[in-house]
Amino acid sequence: MAAYWIARARIDDPAQYKKYTDIAPKIIESYGGKTLARGGDFKIMEGPEMFKRFIVIEFPSLEQAEKCFNSAEYQSAASHRRNGGGIVENVIVEGVN
């Protein structure tokens, strides 16, 4: 069953965050991830307006999404955004049949 990696991001240092975005897509693809939405126009319908970037990635399964997130190569890439690039919330949710 498909799973969706959903992230909300606030970019504090675009140059530092770009170091992450230059690397992460290829890592995500190598785990079967398909980006469905990244950046672009959005409208917050409810909740705090803290985040300004929204990302949705589809994976073949919850397990595959978790493998990607927990992989050494993804954690290394994520260190760029975690070290001053911005704040990100990540959730992985299983789809429905």
C-alpha positions as CSV (number, residue, x, y, z in Angstrom):
1,M,0.0,0.0,0.0
2,A,1.3,3.4,-0.9
3,A,2.5,5.8,1.8
4,Y,2.9,9.6,1.7
5,W,5.8,11.6,3.2
6,I,4.4,15.0,4.0
7,A,6.6,17.8,5.0
8,R,6.1,21.4,6.0
9,A,9.1,23.7,5.9
10,R,10.2,27.1,6.9
11,I,13.5,28.1,5.1
12,D,15.7,30.4,7.3
13,D,18.9,30.2,5.2
14,P,18.2,29.6,1.5
15,A,21.9,28.8,0.7
16,Q,22.1,26.2,3.5
17,Y,18.7,24.7,2.6
18,K,19.8,24.5,-1.1
19,K,22.6,22.1,0.0
20,Y,19.9,19.8,1.1
21,T,17.6,20.2,-1.9
22,D,20.6,19.6,-4.3
23,I,21.1,16.1,-2.8
24,A,17.8,14.9,-1.4
25,P,15.7,14.3,-4.5
26,K,18.0,11.7,-6.0
27,I,18.1,9.9,-2.6
28,I,14.4,9.9,-2.4
29,E,14.0,8.6,-5.9
30,S,16.5,5.7,-5.2
31,Y,14.0,4.5,-2.5
32,G,11.1,4.6,-5.0
33,G,9.8,8.0,-3.9
34,K,7.9,10.1,-6.4
35,T,7.5,13.8,-5.6
36,L,3.9,14.9,-6.1
37,A,4.2,18.4,-4.7
38,R,7.1,20.6,-3.8
39,G,7.0,24.3,-3.3
40,G,4.6,26.1,-5.5
41,D,1.5,28.1,-4.7
42,F,-0.5,27.1,-1.5
43,K,-3.3,28.3,0.7
44,I,-3.3,27.7,4.4
45,M,-6.9,26.9,5.3
46,E,-6.5,26.4,9.0
47,G,-3.6,26.4,11.5
48,P,-0.5,28.5,12.0
49,E,1.2,30.2,9.1
50,M,4.6,29.2,10.3
51,F,5.5,27.1,7.2
52,K,6.0,28.5,3.7
53,R,6.9,25.3,1.7
54,F,5.0,22.1,1.5
55,I,6.2,18.8,0.1
56,V,4.3,15.5,-0.7
57,I,6.2,12.4,-1.8
58,E,4.6,9.1,-2.6
59,F,6.4,5.9,-1.8
60,P,5.4,2.3,-2.6
61,S,5.0,1.5,1.1
62,L,5.3,2.9,4.6
63,E,8.4,0.7,5.1
64,Q,10.1,2.0,2.0
65,A,9.5,5.6,3.1
66,E,10.9,4.9,6.6
67,K,13.9,3.2,5.0
68,C,14.6,6.3,3.0
69,F,14.2,8.7,5.9
70,N,16.3,6.7,8.2
71,S,19.1,5.9,5.6
72,A,22.6,7.2,6.3
73,E,22.6,9.1,3.0
74,Y,19.3,10.9,3.6
75,Q,20.3,11.8,7.2
76,S,23.5,13.2,5.9
77,A,21.6,15.4,3.4
78,A,19.1,16.5,6.0
79,S,21.9,17.7,8.2
80,H,22.3,20.7,5.9
81,R,18.7,21.9,6.6
82,R,18.9,21.0,10.2
83,N,22.1,23.1,10.7
84,G,20.5,26.5,10.2
85,G,18.7,25.9,6.9
86,G,15.3,25.9,8.4
87,I,12.6,24.1,10.3
88,V,10.9,21.1,8.9
89,E,8.1,18.8,10.1
90,N,7.9,15.4,8.4
91,V,5.1,12.9,8.7
92,I,4.7,9.6,6.8
93,V,1.2,8.3,6.5
94,E,-0.1,5.2,4.9
95,G,-2.6,5.6,2.0
96,V,-6.0,3.9,1.8
97,N,-7.1,1.2,-0.5
